Amino acid sequence: MKRYCLAVDLKDNPELITQYDDWHKKENAWPAVTKSITDSGIHLMEIYRTGNRLFMIMETDDNFSFEHKATMDITNPKVQEWEQLMWEFQQPLPWAKSGEKWILMDKIFQL
């Protein structure tokens, strides 16, 4: 099992943040999107928010790769539709490279 932590920001707009939170309620999940997540080898995905900063925890099987997930996503129209919708709310972190959305975080401490 592998664990990854990622971050991205939301646009600093209370109305957009509320809408983003609503899209992520369990009852609003898109089945094709959640299926693509689990099909890629992700067993657990949690997203936390403070202000406009998002933090994601993913636990995956040992064969998971971001490259394979990206290839799967590019060929899935519903995932592409979801990503376009979410980009209306999200904005890249200041240090993100062009085209980067969620940025992998470095673990700096463990107890």
C-alpha positions in Angstrom: 0.0 0.0 0.0 1.2 3.5 -0.9 0.0 6.8 0.6 0.2 10.1 -1.3 -0.7 13.6 -0.1 -1.5 16.4 -2.6 -2.6 20.0 -2.4 -4.4 22.6 -4.6 -6.1 25.9 -3.9 -9.7 27.0 -4.6 -10.4 30.4 -5.9 -10.8 32.6 -2.8 -14.5 33.2 -3.3 -16.9 32.0 -0.5 -19.7 31.3 -3.0 -17.5 29.1 -5.2 -16.0 27.4 -2.2 -19.5 26.5 -1.0 -20.4 25.1 -4.4 -17.2 23.1 -4.5 -18.0 21.6 -1.1 -21.5 20.7 -2.4 -20.1 19.0 -5.5 -18.0 16.8 -3.1 -20.9 15.6 -1.0 -21.4 11.8 -1.3 -24.9 12.2 -2.9 -23.4 14.4 -5.7 -20.6 11.9 -6.7 -20.5 11.0 -10.3 -20.4 7.2 -10.6 -18.1 7.2 -13.6 -15.6 9.4 -11.8 -15.6 7.3 -8.6 -15.3 4.1 -10.7 -12.3 5.6 -12.5 -10.6 6.4 -9.2 -11.0 2.9 -7.8 -10.2 1.3 -11.2 -6.8 3.1 -11.1 -5.8 1.4 -7.8 -6.9 4.1 -5.4 -8.5 2.4 -2.3 -9.0 5.5 -0.2 -9.3 9.2 -1.2 -10.1 11.9 1.3 -10.1 15.7 0.7 -9.9 18.2 3.5 -10.2 22.0 3.2 -9.1 24.9 5.3 -10.0 28.3 3.9 -9.3 27.9 0.2 -6.5 25.3 0.5 -7.4 21.7 -0.3 -5.4 18.7 1.0 -6.0 15.2 -0.5 -4.9 11.9 1.0 -4.8 8.9 -1.3 -4.0 5.3 -0.3 -3.3 3.0 -3.3 -2.2 -0.4 -4.2 1.5 -1.0 -4.9 0.9 -0.9 -8.7 -0.6 2.5 -8.8 1.1 5.2 -10.9 0.1 8.8 -11.6 1.1 8.2 -15.3 -1.3 5.3 -15.7 -4.1 7.3 -13.9 -3.5 10.2 -16.3 -3.7 8.0 -19.3 -7.0 6.5 -18.0 -8.4 10.0 -17.3 -7.6 11.4 -20.8 -9.6 8.7 -22.5 -12.6 9.0 -20.1 -15.1 11.7 -21.2 -16.9 11.8 -17.9 -13.6 12.3 -16.0 -12.7 15.1 -18.5 -16.1 16.7 -17.9 -15.6 16.5 -14.1 -12.1 18.0 -14.3 -13.3 20.9 -16.5 -16.1 21.6 -14.0 -13.7 21.5 -11.0 -11.3 23.8 -12.7 -14.0 26.5 -12.4 -13.4 26.4 -8.7 -9.7 25.5 -8.4 -6.6 27.5 -9.1 -3.0 26.3 -9.2 -0.7 26.7 -6.2 1.7 29.7 -6.7 4.7 27.3 -7.3 2.9 24.9 -9.7 4.3 24.3 -13.1 2.2 25.2 -16.1 -0.7 22.8 -16.4 -0.2 21.3 -12.9 -3.3 21.1 -10.7 -2.9 18.9 -7.6 0.7 19.0 -6.4 2.3 16.1 -4.6 3.4 17.0 -1.1 6.7 16.0 0.6 6.4 14.2 3.9 8.6 16.1 6.3 7.7 14.5 9.7 6.3 11.3 11.1 5.8 10.2 14.7 
